[in-house]
Amino acid sequence: MIRPIWFLIFFFVLMTITMATQCRKEYNEPAKYNFRELVNLFPAKKTYNVNDTIFISFKTNSKTLFDFLSNQRLSSTSVKFIFGATILPKYSTPINPTGGFCTFILPSGVVGNYYSSQSGTNSYFQVDCDSLSGYDIKIGVILKYSGIYVLNLPDGILLAPCNGQTNPYTSSFLQFTYNLADCNKDIYLSIPSANRKEYPTGFTEAQIDFKVAYAFNVQ
């Protein structure tokens, strides 16, 4: 039987409202997991010399990640994620130097993604599933030029399933932060306010406060 036009209109409007409501429900659903891990940086100094190396390491005693919401470590044997760093020039630095602002030293056998522009230099690689009992990752950042820089950790990392595995933490993210009492906010604030390269205003300061960014001077 042919439906009256008003019935079809009502049907499509009802479906649109239902789908929109469902989307909002899914979007507003609280996250079930919020993984956070500490990263060590050494040597931690306010001023380095050209050709010095900053080491960043992430190590755990078990193949687990810390879930902030449940306050416990959860198994991560079936998921993979990225790890790396980005160095950002902030003041009195060269403009888009050939070969980037630094040289990265990656773990043996690891091939990372590398990108450099006038905005910064970064390198990231994927930490896959393996038979090791925990994580033991260390990278080096060789400083090549003088100036004031910020070293950022990867932000909002999406956990993905390893090959042939099921991800128990769908749509969950991992946040790395520096295991430091001081990320040198004073070094960043020493830059004249008119020369601070950040948008929106206060963004870099907030990153330093949250310990996902580390400011330093190279001489």
MOTAHU-V441962 format. One record per residue. N is the residue number from 0. RES is the residue in one small letter. NEAR is the number of other ideal C-beta (glycine too) atoms within 10 Angstrom. Layout:
# MOTAHU-V441962
N&RES&NEAR + N&RES&NEAR
This chain:
# MOTAHU-V441962
0&m&3 + 1&i&6 + 2&r&9 + 3&p&9 + 4&i&8 + 5&w&8 + 6&f&10 + 7&l&11 + 8&i&10 + 9&f&12 + 10&f&11 + 11&f&10 + 12&v&10 + 13&l&10 + 14&m&10 + 15&t&10 + 16&i&10 + 17&t&10 + 18&m&10 + 19&a&10 + 20&t&10 + 21&q&10 + 22&c&10 + 23&r&10 + 24&k&9 + 25&e&9 + 26&y&7 + 27&n&7 + 28&e&9 + 29&p&6 + 30&a&12 + 31&k&13 + 32&y&18 + 33&n&16 + 34&f&24 + 35&r&14 + 36&e&21 + 37&l&14 + 38&v&22 + 39&n&14 + 40&l&20 + 41&f&12 + 42&p&9 + 43&a&16 + 44&k&13 + 45&k&12 + 46&t&12 + 47&y&18 + 48&n&10 + 49&v&12 + 50&n&10 + 51&d&16 + 52&t&14 + 53&i&23 + 54&f&13 + 55&i&22 + 56&s&15 + 57&f&18 + 58&k&13 + 59&t&17 + 60&n&10 + 61&s&12 + 62&k&18 + 63&t&17 + 64&l&21 + 65&f&17 + 66&d&18 + 67&f&12 + 68&l&13 + 69&s&11 + 70&n&7 + 71&q&9 + 72&r&16 + 73&l&15 + 74&s&12 + 75&s&24 + 76&t&13 + 77&s&17 + 78&v&25 + 79&k&17 + 80&f&20 + 81&i&15 + 82&f&25 + 83&g&23 + 84&a&23 + 85&t&22 + 86&i&25 + 87&l&21 + 88&p&21 + 89&k&22 + 90&y&16 + 91&s&13 + 92&t&19 + 93&p&13 + 94&i&6 + 95&n&14 + 96&p&15 + 97&t&6 + 98&g&9 + 99&g&19 + 100&f&26 + 101&c&26 + 102&t&16 + 103&f&20 + 104&i&14 + 105&l&18 + 106&p&14 + 107&s&5 + 108&g&5 + 109&v&13 + 110&v&8 + 111&g&16 + 112&n&11 + 113&y&15 + 114&y&12 + 115&s&18 + 116&s&10 + 117&q&12 + 118&s&13 + 119&g&21 + 120&t&25 + 121&n&22 + 122&s&23 + 123&y&18 + 124&f&18 + 125&q&14 + 126&v&18 + 127&d&11 + 128&c&16 + 129&d&11 + 130&s&6 + 131&l&8 + 132&s&10 + 133&g&11 + 134&y&20 + 135&d&12 + 136&i&17 + 137&k&14 + 138&i&22 + 139&g&16 + 140&v&24 + 141&i&13 + 142&l&22 + 143&k&18 + 144&y&15 + 145&s&15 + 146&g&17 + 147&i&22 + 148&y&28 + 149&v&24 + 150&l&23 + 151&n&20 + 152&l&23 + 153&p&18 + 154&d&15 + 155&g&8 + 156&i&20 + 157&l&14 + 158&l&20 + 159&a&16 + 160&p&15 + 161&c&15 + 162&n&7 + 163&g&7 + 164&q&13 + 165&t&9 + 166&n&15 + 167&p&16 + 168&y&23 + 169&t&12 + 170&s&12 + 171&s&20 + 172&f&16 + 173&l&24 + 174&q&16 + 175&f&23 + 176&t&16 + 177&y&21 + 178&n&14 + 179&l&15 + 180&a&7 + 181&d&14 + 182&c&24 + 183&n&22 + 184&k&16 + 185&d&11 + 186&i&21 + 187&y&24 + 188&l&14 + 189&s&13 + 190&i&18 + 191&p&8 + 192&s&7 + 193&a&5 + 194&n&10 + 195&r&18 + 196&k&14 + 197&e&16 + 198&y&8 + 199&p&7 + 200&t&9 + 201&g&11 + 202&f&12 + 203&t&23 + 204&e&16 + 205&a&12 + 206&q&22 + 207&i&23 + 208&d&12 + 209&f&13 + 210&k&18 + 211&v&21 + 212&a&25 + 213&y&27 + 214&a&25 + 215&f&24 + 216&n&20 + 217&v&21 + 218&q&10
